[in-house]
Amino acid sequence: MPTLDTRQFGLIDYSVESTLEFPYGMPAFERHTRFLLIEKDTYAPFLFLQSAIDGQVSFLVLPVSRIDPAYQVAPEPEEMELLGMAADSDGARVESTSPLLTLVIVTLVPGGAPTANLVAPFSSIWETARACNPFSPYPIIPPDTASGWRRAMLVIRRRVGESILIGGDIELQITDISANRVKIGIVAPRSVLILRKEIQLAAEQNVAASESVTLETVAELLTQFRH
């Protein structure tokens, strides 16, 4: 049985079958493709998402239902495939005997209130032992405009099949429009980094969240959480 020397719990034993696979890792932690979900009664309802690649990397997580009972994710077909979820001929999700568990990463702020990242949750299925970051129903919070400053934004109306050119070598094409989503195809040089904005924000928050986790700070948070 493998062992892992963790920052929070010292040396622990675990089985390979108990690990969750993140095929593409997590934002800012892309090489960490296997995690353990550690549950301790002392720290309930919080759980620890522990990297099986590096014992120094862990996150404090919470079932999203504890924050927003109405919160629901709607995985795209490619995300369903990544999770190993079954789909019907129309691409709709087929209910699994193992439910979809959605968790959010909590960042502990010394002397301040903790935050939970509802824009970039992650979902997992025990039946397939896989996890990923699905599409979130929460919008990205716009930048603070209290000072009166706001970045100029060019707004262009486009139909399905129409494109926008940026700088001559980047093309954005509208490929599909549904009730609340727009699919965009992007053609760009390989040297251009392309990220969903929430992934970039999640990467920054994940680094802060991983660095902020200690058993002492979690114990302090529990005192606030239970009152």
N, C-alpha and C positions, 0 to 999 in steps of 0.2 A: 504493500500500500504506500503511495507517495506521501511525503511529508512536505510541509511548507513553513518556513520561519516567518511569521507575520509580525507586523509592527504593533498590532493591537492585542493579539492573543498568544504571542509567542509561537512555539512549535506546535503545529496541528497536523493530524492525519486526515486524509480525505481520499475518496475513491474517484477515479477518472469519470465514472458514470454520473457522479454528482455535480460535475461542472457544467456551466452554461457556456455554450459556444456563441461568441460574437464574431461572425465571419469576417467583418471588416473592422473589428475593434470598436472603440468609442472615440468620439471627438477629442483630439489631443493625446489619445492613448491608443493609437491605431495598432500597435504591435501586441497589445494585450487582448488576445482573442479568446481566452478562457478565464472564467470567473467562478467563484464560489459564492453562493448566497448563504450567509451565516446568520442564524437566528438564535438569539439569546433571550431567555425570559426576562432577565434583568433589564434589558434595554427595549423591550416591546413597547410600542408597536414598530419601532425602528428596526431595520435589518442592516447588515453590513455586506456590501458587495466587494468581495476580496479578489484581487487579481491572482490567478494561479500561475502567472508568469513571473511576477515580482511581489514578494511578500510585503514590500514597503508601500504598495499602491492599494488603497481601499477607499470606498465611498460609503457614506451614510445614506440609506435610501428608505423610502416610505411608500406604502401602497397609495396610489393617487386618490383612491376613494376616501382616505382619511382626511384629505384636503378638500376635494370636490366630488361628492357622491355622484354627480351627474356627468362627470368627465368620461368621455368615450373616445377611443382612437378608432380610426377606420383605415387599416392597412391597405396600401395599394397592392395590386396583383404581384408586383415584383417583391414587395415586402412579405406578402403571404407565402410566396415561394421560398424566400429566405428563411422564414420561420418554420417551414415545413407544414403549413396549414393547407387543408384541402379546400378547393374551390369548385363551384359548379361551372357549367359551360359558359355562363355569362360573367365569370370572374368573381361572383359573389362568394363571401366566406361561408363555408360549411362548418357548422358547430362541431367542435372536437370534444372528445370525452375529457380532455385536459383543458381547463379554461385558460384564456389569455390573461396573464398577470401583467399589469402595468404599474411601474414604479417610477418615482421621481427622485432625483439626486438632491440632497439637502446640503446647503453650504452654511457652515457655522461661522458667524461673524463675532470676533471677540468684542464684548461690550455692546453688541448690537443685536438686532433681531435676526434669526435664521431665515434663509430664503430657500424656496423650492423651485426648481426649474420646470415649469409646466409647459414650456415651449418645446423642450427637447426631452420627453420622457423616453423610457425604453420598455419594451414589452417582451415577454418570454412565454414559452410553452414548455411545461415540464415533460410532456409526452415526447417532444422532439429534442429537448435540451438545447434549444436555440433562442437567441435574443437579438433584437435590433432596435433602432430608433425609428418608430413609425411616424407618419404624418400627425401633427398635433392639431387639435381643434382650437387651440389658443393662438391669437395673432401675436406677432412680434410687437412689443411695446415701442412706439415711435420715440425718437430722441427728444430730450427735454427742450422745450421751446420757451421756457419761462423768461429767458433773457431777451426774447424777441428775435434771436437769430435762428434762421432755418436754412438748410442747404437747398439751393435751387433745384427743382425737379422738373424735367421735361416730360410732359404727359402726351402720349401718342395713342390714338385709337387704331386697333388692328383687328382684322377678322382671321378666322382659321385659314391657314395656308399663307398668310402674309408675313413679311419679315421686317426686321429692323437691322441696319448695318451700323457697327460701331468701329470707328477707326479704319475701316476698309478691310480688316481681316477677321472680324468677329460678326457672325450673323445670328440673330435671335429669330426663330420662327415659331409662330403660334400653331401648335399641332392639334390642340383640343380645348374646348371650353365646356365646362359643366356648370352646375348650379353655383358652386362656391369654389371652384378650382380652375386654374388655367395651366395647361401643359405647354412647356416651352422647349423646343429643340435648340441646341446651341452648337454652332460650328466655330471652333476657335483653335489657334495654334496650341500644340501640346505644352508649350511653356507657360500658358495662361492658367492660373489656378482658378477653378470655378467651384464655389461652395454655396449651398443654401445659407442664407444669413443666420438662421437659427443654429446651424452647425458651427459656424464661427463663434457665435456667442456661447454655445454649449461648450466648445473647446476651452474658452477662457474660464467659464464657470467650473468646468470639471477639474481644471488645475487647482483653482482656489478651493474647491470642495474636497479634493484629495488631501491637500495640505492642511485643511482645518480639522480633520477628524482625529480626535483623541477620546479615550474612554472618559476622561474627566469632563471634557466639554459636552459629551453626549449625556452624561449623568446630570449636568447642570440644565441641559435642555429638557430632559425628562421632568425635572422639577417644575419647569414652566408649563410643559405640555399637559401635565396631569392635574393642573389647578385651573 
